[in-house]
Amino acid sequence: MEVLDVKQFTVAPKQLRIERFIHAPIDKVWEVVSDHKGMTSWMPMIKEVDLTKANSQGEWGEGCERNCQFGPDLLEEKIVHWDPPYGYAYMIADMHIVKNHLGYFQLTEKIEGTEVIWTQYYDPNGNIIKKWMAKNIMLPSVMKKALKNLQNKTTV
């Protein structure tokens, strides 16, 4: 397991951290989490994922880029850390709701399954109402639902 130095990618503060224990082996959870195109089956509001640029080795791990259609917004993401089966981190290009973003999925193997921790680092962007809505309603709701869906998808 490779430790990620978050400060290498962003100086933004940690805004959100959601955890869920999943009764499934780490390899099974990783298989789902690391499938870029498969995100549409468990990530709320992601309608389409386009892989736009492979990394320098022609692979879809660290260094690759993807576009995610998230509701009406297009998220331009770059994978900046890839450590199978322990997790990955991605950065979203600055947008109207966040800037200096880094999202980090961490998977830890436990005796009866896998602990998943999803952390979001970012600087809020936009007016005070948008900032409050993003941190207190929209992002926590999406993250909790995503991890619940991930649990349902991997424990069937």
N, C-alpha and C positions, 0 to 999 in steps of 0.2 A: 504494500500500500504506500503510495507516494503522497507526501504531505504537500498540499497546495498553499503557496504563499500568496494570499489574496492581495496584499499590498503591491505585488508585482503587476497587477492588472487594474486595480482601482484603489483610490483613497476614500471612496464613498463609505459611509457607515453601514453596518449591518442593520437592515430595516425589519426583516422578517425571517423567522426560522420555524419550519413546520417539521414535525417528526411523526413517523408511523412505523410500527412493528408489523412486518408481513410474515406470515407463516408459510414461507417458500424459500428454497435455497437461493443463495446469492446469485448463482449463475442464471437461474430462471428470471430473477428480478432484473439483472443486468441485461439479459436478452431483450426484454421489453423496453427498459429505459434507454438503451443505446440504439434502438431502431428508430432512426430519424423519421422516416416516412410513417412508421407505425404510431407515432405520437398522436395522430388523429383519433386513435381508438381509445385513448385514456386521458388525454389532456383536454380539459374543457375549453371551448371556444377556438381551438386550433382546427381549422377546416382543411388546410392543405399545407404540406411541407415540400418545398422545392430545394433539392440539393444543388447549389449554384457553383461551388468551387471545391474540388478535392484538394487535399493537402499536397505538399511537394512529392510525396511518395505515391500519389494517386489514390489515397485512401480517404475514408470518411470519418477519421478520428481527429486528433489534435491538429489544428490548422485549417480544417475544412470550414466551409461557410454554407449556411442554409437560410432560406426565407420561410417564415411561418406566417400564414394568414390567420391572425388572431382577431376574430370578429371583423370589424371594418379596418383594422390596422395591419400593416405589413411589418413584421419584425425581422430586421436584418441581423442575423446572428452569426457569430464566429465561435467555434469550439476552441478554447484556449488551454484546456487540460483534459487529458483522456487517459484513464488509469483502470483498464478492465481488470476485474469486475467491481472495482471499488468506487467508481464514480467518474464524473466529468463536470467541467465548468464551461460556461458559455457567456459571451458578452453580447448585449443587444445595443445596436447603434442608438445614439441619443434620439429621443422622440418626445412628443408633447407631454408625456406623463413621467418619464424617468430619464436621467442622464448618468453617465459614469457607471453603468450597470454591470454587475457580475452575478450570475446565478450559479449555484454549486449544488449538485446532487452528490451526496456521500452515501455509500452503501457499506454496512458493517455486518459481517457474518456473525451470527449468534447461534447458540445450540439448537434452537427450534425455529430458526428462520433468519430474517434479514431486517436490520434496522435501517430505515431510509431517513436521511435528514436533507431537507431542501432549504438552502439559505439564499436570501436575496440581499445583495448590497447595491445601493444606488443613492443618488441624490435626487430628491423629488424635483419635478419640473412642473411648470404651469402655475395657475392661481391657487390660492389657499384651499378652495373647495375641492379642486381636482387632486391636490396633494393629499388631503385628508381622506377623500374617497378611495384613492389608490391604496394607501397604507392600511386603512381600517376596515374597508369593505371588499373592494374588488379583488386585490391580490390575495389576501388571506382566504377568501372564498374559493378562488380558482385553485390555489395551492392545496387546500384541504380536500377539495373534490378530486383533484388530480391524483393525490396519494391514495384516496379511498378507491378510485377507479383502478389504480395500479395494483392495489391489494386484491381487488375482485378479479382482475385479469390474470394475476399470477398464482392465485390459490384455487382456481377452478379445477 
